[in-house]
Amino acid sequence: MKKDTIILAFVCIFITAPLRSDGWYFSKVTFDMTKFLNTSDPIWSYMTTSRRREYDCKVDVIDDMYNKDVLFRRFLGYRKFIVSEWVLFLEGRLYRANSRARTDIKPYNAMKVSYRENGAPLDKETLVYQSRDNICGIVEVDEMVND
């Protein structure tokens, strides 16, 4: 009798779990970098995947967004203090990462970041998680080496 109850419990779990998770099939979600960056609030980043270690945190302030282009300032911080001299004037070019087809299909989930003044590449930033309200995200940072 106890064995039948355990089997019945597992059967119920395996049947109801997919139903409670919005269906049997899970569609791959493409996060939207445009929605994430569309804010007048500063975007704080902690615990970065970047290999650059001259700072502990960074704050991005969006100056302008138009189509695929993003102009922003990045303030770098060390030991919880934002150092005003450590400001970078950057531009981002939005694209769709990991797309089998073209990279210009919306929603864009990634951005190639470069310096505004000389266009030298800095890194690639891919949005790997985004909250439903677009105020929190996890961004994977890859340094661009001859990309």
C-alpha positions as CSV (number, residue, x, y, z in Angstrom):
1,M,0.0,0.0,0.0
2,K,2.8,2.4,0.9
3,K,4.6,1.6,-2.4
4,D,1.4,2.4,-4.4
5,T,1.0,5.7,-2.6
6,I,4.6,6.7,-3.5
7,I,4.1,5.8,-7.1
8,L,0.8,7.7,-7.3
9,A,2.5,10.7,-5.8
10,F,5.3,10.7,-8.4
11,V,2.7,10.2,-11.2
12,C,0.8,13.2,-9.9
13,I,3.9,15.4,-9.7
14,F,5.0,14.5,-13.3
15,I,1.6,15.2,-14.6
16,T,0.8,18.4,-12.7
17,A,4.2,20.1,-12.8
18,P,4.2,20.7,-16.6
19,L,0.6,22.0,-16.4
20,R,1.5,24.4,-13.6
21,S,4.5,25.8,-15.6
22,D,2.3,27.2,-18.4
23,G,2.3,24.1,-20.5
24,W,4.1,21.0,-21.6
25,Y,6.6,22.7,-23.9
26,F,9.0,25.4,-22.9
27,S,9.7,28.0,-25.5
28,K,13.1,29.7,-25.5
29,V,12.8,33.3,-24.3
30,T,14.8,36.0,-26.0
31,F,15.4,38.8,-23.6
32,D,15.0,42.4,-24.9
33,M,18.0,44.7,-24.3
34,T,16.0,47.7,-25.7
35,K,13.4,47.4,-23.0
36,F,16.1,46.8,-20.3
37,L,18.1,49.9,-21.3
38,N,15.0,52.1,-21.8
39,T,15.2,53.9,-18.5
40,S,16.2,57.3,-17.1
41,D,17.5,55.7,-13.9
42,P,21.2,54.7,-13.6
43,I,21.9,51.1,-14.3
44,W,24.1,49.6,-11.5
45,S,26.2,46.6,-12.2
46,Y,27.9,44.5,-9.5
47,M,30.0,41.3,-9.7
48,T,30.7,41.6,-13.4
49,T,32.0,38.7,-15.6
50,S,34.4,41.2,-17.1
51,R,38.1,40.4,-16.7
52,R,38.9,44.1,-16.2
53,R,39.5,44.5,-12.5
54,E,40.3,48.1,-11.9
55,Y,36.8,48.7,-10.5
56,D,34.3,46.9,-8.3
57,C,31.1,48.2,-9.8
58,K,29.9,50.3,-12.7
59,V,27.0,52.6,-13.4
60,D,25.6,53.2,-16.9
61,V,23.6,56.3,-17.7
62,I,21.7,56.2,-21.0
63,D,22.0,59.4,-22.9
64,D,20.2,58.5,-26.1
65,M,18.7,55.5,-27.9
66,Y,17.8,55.4,-31.6
67,N,17.0,52.3,-33.5
68,K,20.0,50.0,-32.8
69,D,22.3,52.7,-31.4
70,V,22.7,53.5,-27.7
71,L,24.8,56.4,-26.4
72,F,25.7,56.2,-22.7
73,R,28.2,57.1,-20.0
74,R,29.8,54.5,-17.8
75,F,31.0,55.5,-14.4
76,L,33.4,53.2,-12.6
77,G,33.5,52.6,-8.9
78,Y,35.9,51.3,-6.5
79,R,35.1,50.2,-2.9
80,K,31.5,51.4,-3.2
81,F,32.5,54.9,-4.3
82,I,31.9,56.2,-7.8
83,V,35.0,58.0,-9.0
84,S,33.9,60.8,-11.2
85,E,37.2,60.9,-13.1
86,W,36.6,57.3,-14.2
87,V,33.9,58.1,-16.7
88,L,33.8,56.5,-20.2
89,F,31.7,57.9,-23.1
90,L,30.5,54.8,-24.9
91,E,28.2,53.8,-27.7
92,G,26.4,50.5,-28.1
93,R,25.2,48.7,-31.2
94,L,22.2,46.4,-30.5
95,Y,22.0,43.0,-32.2
96,R,20.5,39.6,-31.8
97,A,23.1,37.1,-30.3
98,N,22.9,33.4,-31.0
99,S,20.5,33.8,-33.9
100,R,20.6,31.2,-36.6
101,A,19.4,33.7,-39.1
102,R,20.2,37.4,-39.2
103,T,21.5,39.5,-36.2
104,D,19.2,42.4,-37.0
105,I,16.0,40.7,-35.9
106,K,14.2,42.1,-32.9
107,P,14.2,41.7,-30.0
108,Y,17.8,42.5,-29.6
109,N,19.4,40.7,-26.6
110,A,23.0,41.9,-27.0
111,M,25.1,45.0,-27.6
112,K,28.6,45.6,-28.9
113,V,30.1,48.4,-26.9
114,S,32.8,50.7,-28.2
115,Y,34.3,54.1,-27.2
116,R,32.5,57.1,-28.7
117,E,35.6,59.1,-29.6
118,N,37.6,56.6,-31.6
119,G,35.2,53.7,-32.1
120,A,37.6,51.2,-30.5
121,P,35.7,48.1,-29.4
122,L,35.4,47.5,-25.6
123,D,33.2,44.4,-25.1
124,K,30.1,42.5,-26.0
125,E,27.3,42.4,-23.5
126,T,24.5,39.8,-23.7
127,L,21.4,39.9,-21.6
128,V,21.0,36.4,-20.2
129,Y,18.2,37.2,-17.7
130,Q,15.6,39.9,-17.5
131,S,12.9,40.5,-14.9
132,R,9.3,40.9,-16.1
133,D,9.3,44.6,-15.1
134,N,12.6,45.2,-17.0
135,I,14.4,46.7,-14.0
136,C,16.7,43.8,-13.2
137,G,18.9,41.8,-15.5
138,I,22.0,39.6,-15.7
139,V,24.4,40.6,-18.4
140,E,27.2,38.4,-19.6
141,V,30.3,40.5,-20.6
142,D,32.8,39.3,-23.1
143,E,35.9,41.3,-23.9
144,M,36.3,41.9,-27.6
145,V,39.7,40.8,-28.8
146,N,40.1,41.6,-32.5
147,D,36.3,41.2,-33.1
